[in-house]
């Protein structure tokens, strides 16, 4: 498969040349890298660090004669700090590292060293260099990065309210390496500026200032300094409350426009907003001195008993180190007490009215529901027409309510006689199409002939013939309908 692909897609000579050069360079690099060291190490002041070095000779043809550790604190500066010779032993020529450097192994093949009591100035490049035969010098370089946790701090700068932008807070990350980053978190309008200072030992101090145009409303508001740096596990956060000083702002409370003659325990209170706190509170009147009937207790003016002497204008003056401010109020003494419904009275009245309204709604709802039920279960709204016999007076007799039988409910033809199986007398349907219409469209009427004859006999005895009875002068009695019964009557006997 590979041969077929190579046959179809031959490699150009240029690509072959590039591949050969890359392979040669890699091979030379591998063969040249005979000194194995760490590429980079990080350490902190006062700590210790091990710089490892090992000579790799696969063929064993290289002869090692001496190994040296060379420190390069900056570009172009090289100082030997440790030397090892198999015959002459160890040597530490640099006094800056004396008693702080030692070889971990007394061997040319592994001449690793340890540096103790590290300083920020120890940062730089450390080269492990071999003197060999016949290839000459072989070396490997480790970069030592010294880190320093910054000393973070933040503070508020007390300022006076004004119209110019000033520094109100400061934040600092001192002597850190690498340099820290400072951010401000604030919900108020402002801006910040940052500056850095490099130390002699390689550390960096970062300072940031937060500025704004301070107003009395900014006093006590919060800004937060946040410091981020490589050596910190999480950002350092420090909240600050601004301190803005301003002269007093004064108000007087306690007068309710109901100072009537004889009232006791009236009080006026002088309230001041200022920073710093007021140093002096003074009560006077528009005419100068206070009435003899009042008592001053700090920022309060007490009136044990109201009289015409307090019918005046009271003035309260407050001072602090930034200035003074005053406020006045005129108290009017009236003859009689004004009775005004308070909030509690209004709430009680409102609660009572609300309760009554709720009860009315409940009662109305119950009444409506019950009325609706009675209308649904009660007798019909209209009265059915009574049965009428054509050509004669009749007397309606109510039949006791009995469930009609199948035979009773079946309609009879005009003139048809129905015999009751229970021994009743025959019943004849006197209704026809004409009389049925006269009956108001009601179902056919069952007439008991025997009872009809007895009614006619009684009428003759009274001097009237049954057929002469004027049915128009006799209104039939109202039908008795029990609650829950239908207005459709059962069979009636006339």
Secondary structure, 3 states (H helix, E strand, C coil): CHHHHHHHCCCCHHHHHHHHHHHHHHHHHHHHCCEEECCEEEEECCCCEEECEEECCCCCCCEEEEEEEEEECCCCCCEEEEEEECCCEEECCCHHHCCCEEECCCCCCCCCEEECCCCHHHCEEEEEEEEEECCEEEEEEEEEEEEECCEEEEEECCEECCCCEEEEEEEEEEEEECCCEEEEEECCCCEEEEEEEECCCCCEEEEEEEEEECCHHHCCCEEEEEEECCCCCCCEEEEEECCEEEEEEEEEECCCCCEECCCEEEEEEEEEEEECCCCEEEEEECCECCCCCEEEECCEEEEEECCHHHCCEEEEEEEECCEEEEEEEECCEECCCCCCCCHHHHHHHHHHHHHHHHHHHHHHHHHHHHHHHHHHHCCCCCCCCCCCCCCCCCCCECCCCCCCCHHHHCCCCCCCEECCCCCCCCEEECCCHHHHHHCCCCCCCEEEHHHHHHHHHHHHHCCCCHHHCCHHHCCCCCCCCCCCCCCCCCCCEC
